[in-house]
Amino acid sequence: MGLPKDLRLKGHRTFNYIHKNSIKYHGKLMTFKVAKSNPKILLSHNLSNTSNNFRVAIAISKKVSKKAVDRNKIRRILQEWLSTNIHKINNHKPYWLLVNLKIGDFYNDKDRLLEEFQNLMFTSRLIK
């Protein structure tokens, strides 16, 4: 299923902006980088109508798992949680989120992964 297109982040300039201008939230399994949205960056992607809304990118290194199947499974789990828990009410928040998973063999533990993801979402005040 994945995230709707209006929630995804793309483009190297977007990621450079997030790395330079973000507030970081650290967990045992992942790191969140939250930055105020900058719609000007997304103009070249023709996403201007919703570019000031909440958007997400999930980055999973090969160090987490060598198998793309496993990395995609983790990404789908997190995206599914987001699509069910980020409602249109929260979608107005003008923030961009980059999720980086840390190295470890936790990817088989879906409950631990989702628990920390949810905790970081609350900690970063992206959801209430």
Backbone as JSON Lines, residues from 0, in Angstrom:
{"i":0,"aa":"M","n":[0.82,-1.19,0.0],"ca":[0.0,0.0,0.0],"c":[0.87,1.25,0.0]}
{"i":1,"aa":"G","n":[1.67,1.47,1.02],"ca":[2.58,2.61,1.08],"c":[1.89,3.92,1.43]}
{"i":2,"aa":"L","n":[2.68,4.95,1.43],"ca":[2.18,6.29,1.74],"c":[1.53,6.91,0.51]}
{"i":3,"aa":"P","n":[0.52,7.72,0.73],"ca":[-0.03,8.48,-0.41],"c":[1.04,9.44,-0.95]}
{"i":4,"aa":"K","n":[0.97,9.74,-2.22],"ca":[1.99,10.59,-2.84],"c":[2.07,11.97,-2.2]}
{"i":5,"aa":"D","n":[0.96,12.45,-1.64],"ca":[1.0,13.78,-1.03],"c":[1.66,13.78,0.34]}
{"i":6,"aa":"L","n":[2.12,12.62,0.83],"ca":[2.85,12.56,2.1],"c":[4.34,12.28,1.91]}
{"i":7,"aa":"R","n":[4.77,11.94,0.71],"ca":[6.17,11.56,0.48],"c":[7.06,12.76,0.21]}
{"i":8,"aa":"L","n":[8.3,12.61,0.64],"ca":[9.34,13.6,0.33],"c":[10.23,13.04,-0.75]}
{"i":9,"aa":"K","n":[10.72,13.91,-1.63],"ca":[11.67,13.44,-2.62],"c":[12.59,14.56,-3.05]}
{"i":10,"aa":"G","n":[13.71,14.18,-3.62],"ca":[14.67,15.14,-4.13],"c":[15.84,15.38,-3.19]}
{"i":11,"aa":"H","n":[17.03,15.42,-3.76],"ca":[18.22,15.58,-2.92],"c":[18.26,16.94,-2.21]}
{"i":12,"aa":"R","n":[17.7,17.99,-2.84],"ca":[17.68,19.3,-2.17],"c":[16.82,19.26,-0.92]}
{"i":13,"aa":"T","n":[15.74,18.48,-0.98],"ca":[14.86,18.33,0.18],"c":[15.62,17.7,1.33]}
{"i":14,"aa":"F","n":[16.37,16.64,1.04],"ca":[17.11,15.95,2.1],"c":[18.25,16.81,2.63]}
{"i":15,"aa":"N","n":[18.92,17.53,1.76],"ca":[19.97,18.45,2.22],"c":[19.38,19.49,3.17]}
{"i":16,"aa":"Y","n":[18.21,20.02,2.82],"ca":[17.54,21.0,3.67],"c":[17.21,20.4,5.03]}
{"i":17,"aa":"I","n":[16.69,19.18,5.04],"ca":[16.33,18.53,6.31],"c":[17.57,18.3,7.17]}
{"i":18,"aa":"H","n":[18.64,17.82,6.56],"ca":[19.87,17.56,7.33],"c":[20.41,18.84,7.97]}
{"i":19,"aa":"K","n":[20.32,19.96,7.28],"ca":[20.86,21.21,7.79],"c":[19.94,21.92,8.78]}
{"i":20,"aa":"N","n":[18.63,21.76,8.63],"ca":[17.68,22.59,9.38],"c":[16.76,21.81,10.32]}
{"i":21,"aa":"S","n":[17.16,20.63,10.71],"ca":[16.23,19.8,11.48],"c":[16.55,19.76,12.97]}
{"i":22,"aa":"I","n":[15.52,19.39,13.72],"ca":[15.67,19.06,15.13],"c":[15.68,17.54,15.19]}
{"i":23,"aa":"K","n":[16.63,16.99,15.93],"ca":[16.79,15.54,15.96],"c":[16.2,14.93,17.22]}
{"i":24,"aa":"Y","n":[15.55,13.79,17.06],"ca":[14.99,13.02,18.17],"c":[15.56,11.61,18.05]}
{"i":25,"aa":"H","n":[16.24,11.16,19.12],"ca":[16.92,9.87,19.06],"c":[16.18,8.82,19.87]}
{"i":26,"aa":"G","n":[16.06,7.65,19.3],"ca":[15.53,6.49,19.99],"c":[16.57,5.38,19.92]}
{"i":27,"aa":"K","n":[16.27,4.23,20.5],"ca":[17.21,3.11,20.45],"c":[17.28,2.5,19.05]}
{"i":28,"aa":"L","n":[16.17,2.53,18.32],"ca":[16.1,1.87,17.02],"c":[16.15,2.82,15.83]}
{"i":29,"aa":"M","n":[15.79,4.08,16.06],"ca":[15.72,5.01,14.94],"c":[15.94,6.45,15.38]}
{"i":30,"aa":"T","n":[16.17,7.3,14.4],"ca":[16.35,8.72,14.62],"c":[15.34,9.47,13.76]}
{"i":31,"aa":"F","n":[14.75,10.5,14.33],"ca":[13.84,11.37,13.59],"c":[14.54,12.69,13.35]}
{"i":32,"aa":"K","n":[14.42,13.22,12.16],"ca":[14.87,14.58,11.86],"c":[13.62,15.33,11.39]}
{"i":33,"aa":"V","n":[13.25,16.35,12.15],"ca":[12.04,17.12,11.86],"c":[12.44,18.54,11.5]}
{"i":34,"aa":"A","n":[11.97,18.99,10.34],"ca":[12.27,20.35,9.88],"c":[10.97,21.03,9.44]}
{"i":35,"aa":"K","n":[10.95,22.34,9.58],"ca":[9.81,23.11,9.05],"c":[9.8,22.93,7.54]}
{"i":36,"aa":"S","n":[8.61,22.8,6.98],"ca":[8.54,22.58,5.53],"c":[9.01,23.81,4.76]}
{"i":37,"aa":"N","n":[9.55,23.56,3.59],"ca":[10.04,24.61,2.7],"c":[9.48,24.32,1.3]}
{"i":38,"aa":"P","n":[8.28,24.77,1.02],"ca":[7.6,24.43,-0.24],"c":[8.36,24.83,-1.5]}
{"i":39,"aa":"K","n":[9.22,25.83,-1.41],"ca":[9.97,26.28,-2.59],"c":[10.82,25.16,-3.17]}
{"i":40,"aa":"I","n":[11.33,24.29,-2.31],"ca":[12.19,23.19,-2.76],"c":[11.41,22.21,-3.64]}
{"i":41,"aa":"L","n":[10.14,22.0,-3.32],"ca":[9.34,21.0,-4.03],"c":[8.68,21.53,-5.3]}
{"i":42,"aa":"L","n":[8.86,22.79,-5.63],"ca":[8.22,23.35,-6.82],"c":[8.6,22.6,-8.09]}
{"i":43,"aa":"S","n":[9.84,22.14,-8.19],"ca":[10.28,21.44,-9.39],"c":[9.63,20.06,-9.53]}
{"i":44,"aa":"H","n":[9.04,19.55,-8.44],"ca":[8.36,18.25,-8.49],"c":[6.86,18.41,-8.72]}
{"i":45,"aa":"N","n":[6.42,19.63,-9.01],"ca":[5.0,19.91,-9.25],"c":[4.11,19.47,-8.09]}
{"i":46,"aa":"L","n":[4.56,19.72,-6.88],"ca":[3.82,19.35,-5.69],"c":[3.4,20.59,-4.91]}
{"i":47,"aa":"S","n":[3.3,21.7,-5.57],"ca":[3.1,22.97,-4.87],"c":[1.78,23.06,-4.11]}
{"i":48,"aa":"N","n":[0.73,22.37,-4.57],"ca":[-0.56,22.54,-3.92],"c":[-0.61,21.97,-2.5]}
{"i":49,"aa":"T","n":[0.17,20.95,-2.21],"ca":[0.16,20.37,-0.86],"c":[1.55,20.37,-0.24]}
{"i":50,"aa":"S","n":[2.47,21.14,-0.8],"ca":[3.86,21.04,-0.34],"c":[4.09,21.63,1.04]}
{"i":51,"aa":"N","n":[3.12,22.37,1.58],"ca":[3.3,22.93,2.91],"c":[2.73,22.0,3.99]}
{"i":52,"aa":"N","n":[2.21,20.87,3.59],"ca":[1.66,19.91,4.54],"c":[2.75,19.02,5.12]}
{"i":53,"aa":"F","n":[2.33,18.17,6.05],"ca":[3.22,17.19,6.66],"c":[3.67,16.19,5.6]}
{"i":54,"aa":"R","n":[4.98,15.93,5.54],"ca":[5.54,14.97,4.59],"c":[6.59,14.12,5.29]}
{"i":55,"aa":"V","n":[6.8,12.9,4.77],"ca":[7.67,11.92,5.42],"c":[8.58,11.23,4.41]}
{"i":56,"aa":"A","n":[9.8,10.9,4.86],"ca":[10.7,10.02,4.12],"c":[11.26,9.01,5.12]}
{"i":57,"aa":"I","n":[11.31,7.75,4.71],"ca":[11.85,6.71,5.58],"c":[13.09,6.14,4.9]}
{"i":58,"aa":"A","n":[14.24,6.32,5.54],"ca":[15.51,5.86,4.99],"c":[16.01,4.67,5.81]}
{"i":59,"aa":"I","n":[16.28,3.57,5.12],"ca":[16.75,2.37,5.8],"c":[18.04,1.93,5.12]}
{"i":60,"aa":"S","n":[19.12,1.96,5.87],"ca":[20.44,1.64,5.34],"c":[20.6,0.14,5.07]}
{"i":61,"aa":"K","n":[21.51,-0.18,4.18],"ca":[21.84,-1.59,3.94],"c":[22.49,-2.22,5.17]}
{"i":62,"aa":"K","n":[22.97,-1.38,6.07],"ca":[23.56,-1.91,7.3],"c":[22.51,-2.5,8.22]}
{"i":63,"aa":"V","n":[21.24,-2.08,8.06],"ca":[20.14,-2.64,8.85],"c":[19.89,-4.07,8.36]}
{"i":64,"aa":"S","n":[19.8,-4.23,7.05],"ca":[19.63,-5.55,6.45],"c":[20.16,-5.48,5.02]}
{"i":65,"aa":"K","n":[20.91,-6.48,4.63],"ca":[21.44,-6.51,3.27],"c":[20.33,-6.76,2.26]}
{"i":66,"aa":"K","n":[19.26,-7.4,2.7],"ca":[18.18,-7.77,1.79],"c":[17.18,-6.63,1.61]}
{"i":67,"aa":"A","n":[16.96,-6.25,0.36],"ca":[15.99,-5.2,0.06],"c":[14.59,-5.62,0.5]}
{"i":68,"aa":"V","n":[14.31,-6.91,0.45],"ca":[13.0,-7.42,0.88],"c":[12.73,-7.04,2.33]}
{"i":69,"aa":"D","n":[13.74,-7.22,3.18],"ca":[13.58,-6.88,4.61],"c":[13.44,-5.37,4.81]}
{"i":70,"aa":"R","n":[14.25,-4.59,4.09],"ca":[14.17,-3.13,4.22],"c":[12.8,-2.62,3.76]}
{"i":71,"aa":"N","n":[12.31,-3.16,2.67],"ca":[10.99,-2.75,2.17],"c":[9.88,-3.16,3.12]}
{"i":72,"aa":"K","n":[10.04,-4.3,3.77],"ca":[9.04,-4.77,4.75],"c":[8.96,-3.79,5.92]}
{"i":73,"aa":"I","n":[10.11,-3.35,6.41],"ca":[10.15,-2.37,7.51],"c":[9.5,-1.07,7.05]}
{"i":74,"aa":"R","n":[9.86,-0.62,5.85],"ca":[9.3,0.62,5.32],"c":[7.78,0.54,5.22]}
{"i":75,"aa":"R","n":[7.28,-0.59,4.73],"ca":[5.82,-0.76,4.6],"c":[5.13,-0.77,5.95]}
{"i":76,"aa":"I","n":[5.75,-1.39,6.96],"ca":[5.17,-1.41,8.32],"c":[5.02,0.01,8.84]}
{"i":77,"aa":"L","n":[6.07,0.82,8.71],"ca":[6.04,2.21,9.2],"c":[5.07,3.07,8.38]}
{"i":78,"aa":"Q","n":[5.05,2.86,7.07],"ca":[4.15,3.62,6.21],"c":[2.69,3.28,6.5]}
{"i":79,"aa":"E","n":[2.43,2.01,6.78],"ca":[1.06,1.6,7.12],"c":[0.61,2.27,8.41]}
{"i":80,"aa":"W","n":[1.51,2.3,9.41],"ca":[1.17,2.96,10.67],"c":[0.86,4.43,10.42]}
{"i":81,"aa":"L","n":[1.69,5.08,9.61],"ca":[1.48,6.5,9.3],"c":[0.15,6.73,8.59]}
{"i":82,"aa":"S","n":[-0.13,5.91,7.59],"ca":[-1.35,6.15,6.82],"c":[-2.61,5.91,7.64]}
{"i":83,"aa":"T","n":[-2.53,5.06,8.67],"ca":[-3.71,4.85,9.52],"c":[-3.78,5.85,10.66]}
{"i":84,"aa":"N","n":[-2.64,6.42,11.07],"ca":[-2.64,7.3,12.23],"c":[-2.46,8.79,11.93]}
{"i":85,"aa":"I","n":[-1.98,9.11,10.75],"ca":[-1.9,10.52,10.36],"c":[-3.19,10.82,9.62]}
{"i":86,"aa":"H","n":[-4.05,11.51,10.27],"ca":[-5.34,11.84,9.69],"c":[-5.24,13.18,8.99]}
{"i":87,"aa":"K","n":[-6.23,13.52,8.27],"ca":[-6.25,14.81,7.59],"c":[-6.11,15.96,8.59]}
{"i":88,"aa":"I","n":[-6.53,15.72,9.84],"ca":[-6.44,16.74,10.89],"c":[-4.99,17.12,11.12]}
{"i":89,"aa":"N","n":[-4.11,16.1,11.2],"ca":[-2.68,16.34,11.45],"c":[-1.93,16.73,10.19]}
{"i":90,"aa":"N","n":[-2.55,16.54,9.05],"ca":[-1.84,16.75,7.79],"c":[-1.54,18.22,7.51]}
{"i":91,"aa":"H","n":[-2.14,19.13,8.26],"ca":[-1.9,20.56,8.03],"c":[-0.59,21.02,8.63]}
{"i":92,"aa":"K","n":[0.01,20.19,9.49],"ca":[1.24,20.61,10.16],"c":[2.36,20.79,9.13]}
{"i":93,"aa":"P","n":[2.97,21.95,9.1],"ca":[3.98,22.22,8.07],"c":[5.36,21.69,8.44]}
{"i":94,"aa":"Y","n":[5.47,20.39,8.6],"ca":[6.75,19.78,8.96],"c":[7.11,18.67,7.99]}
{"i":95,"aa":"W","n":[8.41,18.48,7.83],"ca":[8.93,17.36,7.06],"c":[9.68,16.46,8.03]}
{"i":96,"aa":"L","n":[9.48,15.16,7.87],"ca":[10.08,14.17,8.77],"c":[10.95,13.21,7.98]}
{"i":97,"aa":"L","n":[12.18,13.02,8.43],"ca":[13.07,12.01,7.88],"c":[13.32,10.98,8.98]}
{"i":98,"aa":"V","n":[12.98,9.74,8.71],"ca":[13.17,8.65,9.67],"c":[14.38,7.84,9.21]}
{"i":99,"aa":"N","n":[15.39,7.72,10.07],"ca":[16.57,6.9,9.79],"c":[16.62,5.76,10.78]}
{"i":100,"aa":"L","n":[16.65,4.54,10.29],"ca":[16.75,3.39,11.18],"c":[18.21,3.14,11.53]}
{"i":101,"aa":"K","n":[18.45,2.78,12.78],"ca":[19.8,2.47,13.22],"c":[20.12,1.02,12.94]}
{"i":102,"aa":"I","n":[21.39,0.7,13.01],"ca":[21.85,-0.67,12.74],"c":[21.41,-1.58,13.87]}
{"i":103,"aa":"G","n":[20.95,-2.78,13.51],"ca":[20.55,-3.75,14.52],"c":[19.71,-4.85,13.91]}
{"i":104,"aa":"D","n":[19.46,-5.88,14.69],"ca":[18.66,-7.0,14.2],"c":[17.23,-6.95,14.73]}
{"i":105,"aa":"F","n":[16.73,-5.75,14.92],"ca":[15.41,-5.53,15.49],"c":[14.3,-5.63,14.46]}
{"i":106,"aa":"Y","n":[14.65,-5.67,13.17],"ca":[13.62,-5.53,12.14],"c":[12.61,-6.66,12.14]}
{"i":107,"aa":"N","n":[12.91,-7.76,12.81],"ca":[11.92,-8.84,12.92],"c":[10.94,-8.59,14.05]}
{"i":108,"aa":"D","n":[11.25,-7.65,14.94],"ca":[10.39,-7.35,16.09],"c":[9.49,-6.16,15.75]}
{"i":109,"aa":"K","n":[8.38,-6.45,15.1],"ca":[7.46,-5.42,14.62],"c":[6.91,-4.57,15.76]}
{"i":110,"aa":"D","n":[6.59,-5.21,16.9],"ca":[6.01,-4.49,18.03],"c":[6.97,-3.44,18.59]}
{"i":111,"aa":"R","n":[8.23,-3.84,18.77],"ca":[9.24,-2.91,19.29],"c":[9.45,-1.73,18.33]}
{"i":112,"aa":"L","n":[9.48,-2.06,17.06],"ca":[9.68,-1.06,16.02],"c":[8.54,-0.04,16.03]}
{"i":113,"aa":"L","n":[7.31,-0.52,16.05],"ca":[6.15,0.37,16.03],"c":[6.01,1.15,17.33]}
{"i":114,"aa":"E","n":[6.36,0.52,18.45],"ca":[6.28,1.21,19.75],"c":[7.22,2.41,19.77]}
{"i":115,"aa":"E","n":[8.46,2.19,19.33],"ca":[9.41,3.31,19.33],"c":[9.02,4.37,18.31]}
{"i":116,"aa":"F","n":[8.53,3.94,17.15],"ca":[8.09,4.89,16.13],"c":[6.99,5.79,16.68]}
{"i":117,"aa":"Q","n":[6.03,5.18,17.35],"ca":[4.91,5.93,17.93],"c":[5.41,6.87,19.03]}
{"i":118,"aa":"N","n":[6.3,6.38,19.89],"ca":[6.85,7.22,20.96],"c":[7.57,8.45,20.39]}
{"i":119,"aa":"L","n":[8.36,8.25,19.34],"ca":[9.07,9.37,18.73],"c":[8.11,10.33,18.04]}
{"i":120,"aa":"M","n":[7.02,9.82,17.49],"ca":[6.01,10.7,16.88],"c":[5.39,11.61,17.95]}
{"i":121,"aa":"F","n":[5.12,11.04,19.14],"ca":[4.58,11.85,20.23],"c":[5.63,12.82,20.78]}
{"i":122,"aa":"T","n":[6.85,12.32,20.97],"ca":[7.95,13.15,21.51],"c":[8.21,14.36,20.61]}
{"i":123,"aa":"S","n":[8.19,14.13,19.31],"ca":[8.45,15.21,18.37],"c":[7.23,16.1,18.15]}
{"i":124,"aa":"R","n":[6.13,15.76,18.81],"ca":[4.86,16.5,18.74],"c":[4.27,16.56,17.33]}
{"i":125,"aa":"L","n":[4.56,15.53,16.53],"ca":[3.95,15.46,15.2],"c":[2.53,14.93,15.26]}
{"i":126,"aa":"I","n":[2.24,14.16,16.33],"ca":[0.86,13.75,16.6],"c":[0.59,14.01,18.07]}
{"i":127,"aa":"K","n":[-0.69,14.11,18.39],"ca":[-1.07,14.39,19.78],"c":[-1.74,13.19,20.4]}
